Amino acid sequence: MIISNKLREYTRRITLGTIANLFVIIGVLAGVELLDGCKDNPIVDPPPTKVKATVSFTSLFDGAPFKVISASIGEVQTAGGNAVRFSRIKFLLSNVELLKENGTSQKVEGYGLIDCSKDTGNYVSASVPAGSYSGIRFLVGLDSTVNFGNPNQWAVTHPLSPARNKMYWDWQLGYIFMVLEGDYQKVLGGWDGFSYHIALLENGTTITINKPFTVGANGATIPVGFEVNELFKNPNTFFIDGSNNFDHSTPGSPIIRALTQNMKDAFTIGTVR
């Protein structure tokens, strides 16, 4: 009887120990499975909130608001030394990007037609993540696909519609990227016309403006000033006379090259609101 009782006690202890060990093993396995599940389904931060950002363009002359009226009024003195009266200043822009400090960028989709004779419509806008940005980059011009594409694909209200922008060459494929036209006063008196059409892929000009700004939770308007008089200085002093008053992007033209080089410093970012 004593041996039988001891045997039963020994068996009970072994059984309880086995059950306890089994629970430990189950617990360990459950922990491993949980960890594996975390690897398969990592915690992902929610995407950043997107808000409306508008990049608006305003034309300036020597820092003051400027609007093209006609070649008969609105005389100004250029940094190159000419008295001029503008009749047309327009340009097409594309590839607008908001730049980040880490080297990435947020693209603003679409195209812009900036017309210095208009008070409205000189902007591009898109939904972008709210946050801090270090500047803006854009192209005055178009890429090859769009420039040589079918211009009739665009609705008449679209910036790339020839009916709207009047900046498409019918005599050869491609858009005019920037138009500068008007009259200048000749050295010996009287007035004569000038006409510069910046076109061809080689003359597309990338503009980068480095200035930090923030797009808040309610969106932002980023004002960009286009300083017209910068086209006539820095790095090239540009004086208009009878030898250079007309150029519609002759390949390799030094006249167009001087204007596109000067263009790089013609844009600034104002106070973002």
Buried (B, 14 or more C-beta within 10 A) or exposed (E): EEEEEEEEEEEEEEEEEEEEEEEEEEEEEEEEEEEEEEEEEEEEEEEEEBBEBBBBBBBBBEEEEBBBEEBEEBBBBBBBBBBBBBBBBBBBBBBBBBBBEEEEBBEBEBBBBBBBBEEEBBBBBBEBBBBEBBBBBBBBBBEEEBBEBEBEEBEEEBBBBBEBBEBBBEEEEBBBBBBBBBBBBBEEEEBEEBBBBBBBEEBBBEBEBEBEBEBEEEBBBBBBBBBBBBBBBBEBEBBBBEEBBBBBBEEEBEBBBBBBBBBBBBBBBBEBE
